[in-house]
Amino acid sequence: MEKKMYNILAYAFLISITLQVPCLAKTNLATDQTVLFSLKQHITSDPSRMLATNWNVSSSVCSWIGITCSSRHHRVAALNLSGMSLSGSIPPQLGQLSFLVSLDLTSNFFTGLLPPELSSLHRLKFISLRLNNFTGEIPPLFGHLPKLENLNLRNNSFVGSIPKSLSNLTALQFLDLTSNSLSGEIPKELGKLQSLRRLEIELNYLSGSIPSEIFNISNLEIISLADNELIGSLPTDTCSKLPFLWWLYLPGNQLSGGIPTNLSQCSQLQQLTLTENSFSGSIPAEIGYLASLKSLALGSNRLTGTVPHEIGNLQKLGVFAAELNQIGGSFPLNMFMNMSSLQGIRLWSNRFTGNVSRDVGNLTKVTWFDLTENRMTGVIPTEFGQLYQLQLLRLSINSFSGSLPHELFNISTLHTLSLAFNDLFGVLPTYLCRASPNLGRLYLGANSITGPIPNSIYNCSHLRIITLAENKLSGCIPTDLGNLRNLQRLELYNNNLTNAPSSSNLGFIASLSNCRSLTHLSVGINPLYGAIPPSVGNLTSSLQLFSVGSSKLNGSIPVQIGYLRSLVTLDLQDNELSGNIPFSIKYLHDLQGLYLGANILQGPFPEAICDSYNLIYIDISRNQFSGPIPECLETCLL
């Protein structure tokens, strides 16, 4: 009888539990709903009105936008409001979503401090608050989330130091604190995060050395600490315990010492970037054993010696950059021949010598080739024209000689061609830009190029910069340069160019009024023999430099010069200009340099010049001015 009674009571208890579970679930889900309504009340801007129209009592919480409920507990397990452009703050009530596993508020405009109540979310595995404007210090609450695997606080306004309590997150795999205002040292305690796979703390103000403990986290795949204020050297055993590391990214710091030779032990390394530091010594030959390496960036350091021939073993290398160092020796072109994926060679500002062999034509995947400011000699191989994917070719500031290779102008993908400051001769091709329509920057200054500027330059509709100064060009300055609507800089000074013989004014000026982005116009030291036309006032108000010195100009300075309100430098010296300085010069408030010396200008010097309150340099010597010089100019006169 007692056993029967026990069974009845047990059965009744089970019945009561079964009946209560839905009620409890409803109550708990109602709690989650209350929390979410609290969050909604803290939203100050919802431009797409997603929450305003969707988060309401007429539908289940689990069907709301951005909400995912767990099938087991029927509670809110994921909150994803990413990319909704929401503004507001995080209420402390959010810490009551006790079944929350994932919190994603990426790419919004949330502000304020993170409430400490979030430390109650013990089930959280994923947090992404990147691309917001959260402030204050990174709170220690994250150290109380034992299951956290991903913590992303990138692109916020957090300050202070990195809390040591993060070392409690033994399950953490991804940590991203990039683009904040963090300071202090990297805590060595982070070395306890043995599950960590990605460590990204770029663009902060971190100081001190990189703790050696970081290099003992054997699961690390990515170490990215770029653009901080880190000092010291890398451990000699940097890679002895990093078998999975494929990304080592440390540019923009103050790291010094030699590049560790044992980097070859990071056998999976694909990206090695140490640019903009103070590393010294030579490039370790051992780097040549990193068979998976795709990008090697060592620029802006203090490296010396030569490029070790072992680098030629890097058959997967796509970019080799070692610019702004003191590396020398003969330019090792042959080393790149086995690199079937090579796209970029950046070795500018070093001490390389020798010539570029014709084998360069075999590097058919190269898009960037930069040997600017070295000690290269010989001719520029015509085989560069075979690089059908080349976008940038910079060989300036060397001692290349021979004729200007017209084949370079057959590369349809080319957008930058820089051969300035060499010993090149020859003429510009008559078909300029016909085969290279994307050309945007043309630097050929300081050579010995002769002949006219071809009419085909009108085809260069993408040209933004033309530098042909300091050559031996002759003929007329084309009067249709205005067809180059994107032109920003035109430098033709120090040639033998002339004005159109049929025009007493500088005929090309009127055409250039179509170039609304023009900031620099320098055509001085040419026998132009003409007057500055009133149409000079139609030039873009963006013009900052107007230089026509030593050009045999005559006539007066037109009053319309005062329309060029952004002028910083006005150079009309060493001409035959006459008349008065126009009063409109008073409107050139940004003017810093005024060069009118060696003309025939006369009359009183206008007091209005004092309105150009940024004026630093002025040359009015060798003219025929009369009367006193304004007191405001006494400190500016050359």
SULFENPE-V428044 format. One line per field, one symbol per residue. ss: DSSP state (A for helix, B for strand, O for the rest). phi: phi as a letter, one per 20 degrees, with the letter a starting at -180 (. if undefined). burial: 1 if it has 9 or more other C-alpha atoms within 8 Angstrom, else 0. A space follows every 50 residues. Layout:
BEGIN
ss = ???
phi = ???
burial = ???
END
This chain:
BEGIN
ss = OAAAAAAAAAAAAAAAAAAAAAAAAAAAAAAAAAAAAAAAAOBBBBOOOA AAAAOOOOOOAAAOOOBBBOOOOOOBBBBBOOOOOBBBOOOAAAAAOOOO OBBBOOOOBBBBOOOAAAAAOOOOOBBBOOOOBBOOBOOAAAAAOOOOOB BBOOOOOOBBOOOAAAAAOOOOOBBBOOOOBBBBBOOAAAAAOOOOOBBB OOOOBBBBBOOAAAAAOOOOOBBBOOOOBBBOOOOOOOOOOOOOOOBBBO OOOOOBBBOOAAAAAOOOOOBBBOOOOBBBBOOOAAAAAOOOOOBBBOOO OBBOOOOOAAAAAOOOOOBBBOOOOOOBBBOOAAAAOOOOOOOBBBOOOO BBBBOOOAAAAAOOOOOBBBOOOOBBOOBOOAAAAAOOOOOBBBOOOOOO BBBOOAAAAAOOOOOBBBOOOOBBBBBOOOOOOOOOOOOOBBBOOOOBBB BOOOAAAAAOOOOOBBBOOOOBBBBBOOOOAAAOOOOOBBBOOOOBBBOO OOOOBOAAAAAAOOOOOOOBBBOOOOOOOOBOOAAAAAOOOOOOBBBOOO OOOBOBOOAAAAAOOOOOBBBOOOOOOBBOOOAAAAAOOOOOBBBOOOOB BBBBOOAAAAAOOOOOBBBOOOOBBBOOOOAAAOOOBO
phi = .ffffffffffffffffffegffffffffffffffffffgfeeebcgelf ffedebffcfgfdffndcdffedlcfdbccdfmelfdqcefffffeffdf dcccdglccfcneefffffeefegdcccdflccfcnffffgffddfefdc ccdglccfcnefffffffefefdcccdflccfcnefffffffefefdccc celccfcmefgfffedefefdccccflccfcndegfdgdfccfdfcbccc fmccfcnefgfegffefefdccccflccfcneffffgfeefefdbcccfl ccfcmdefffgffefefdcccbflccfcnfgeggfefeefdfdccccflc cfcncefffgfeefefdccccglccfcneefffgfeefdfdccccflccf cnffffffedefefdccccflccecodfffdgmfdcfegdccdcflccfd nefffffffefefdccccflccfcnefgedfffefefdbcccflccfceg fededffffgffffefdfdccccflcefladffgfgfefgfefdccccfl cmfcmdefffgffefegdccdcflccfcneffffffeefefdccccflcc fbnffffffffefefdcbccflccfcnfeggfegedfe
burial = 00000000000000000000000010011001101111100110010001 10001000001101001111000111111111011111111111111111 11111111111110001111111111111111111101011111111111 11111111111110111111111111111111111111011011111111 11111111111111111111111111111111110001111111111111 11111111111111111111111111111111111111111111111111 11111110011111111111111111111010101110111111111111 11111100111011111111111111111111111111111111111111 11010111111111111111111111110001111111111111111111 11110111111111111111111111101111111111111111111111 00111111111111111111111111111111111110111111111111 11111111111111111111111111111111111111111111111111 11111101111100101111001010000100100110
END
